[in-house]
Amino acid sequence: MLSRKEKIKNEDQFVIYQVSPDKGNVKLYWKNNDHTILRSIVRLKKQVEARNETLLFAMNGGTFEPDNSPERSLYRKL
């Protein structure tokens, strides 16, 4: 993992989004309100907008099994 001070090679190949916890929220989504797996950022965007919220940034945050469940070796239920 790179520290903030380290230079990322080929920065034009990355999107870097930094959130200050006192100014913004970071949320992880996997399922919608009906507990159905979202499967796409488009579906996530529609869900967020349906609650009159704005999706500022989204990315794939994990590794998944063929059935779209989180990879079992990485998933830890909180």
Secondary structure, DSSP 8 states (H G I E B T S, - for coil): ---TTS--TTGGG-------TTT------SB-TTS-B--SHHHHHHHHHHTT---------S-B-TTS-B-TTT----
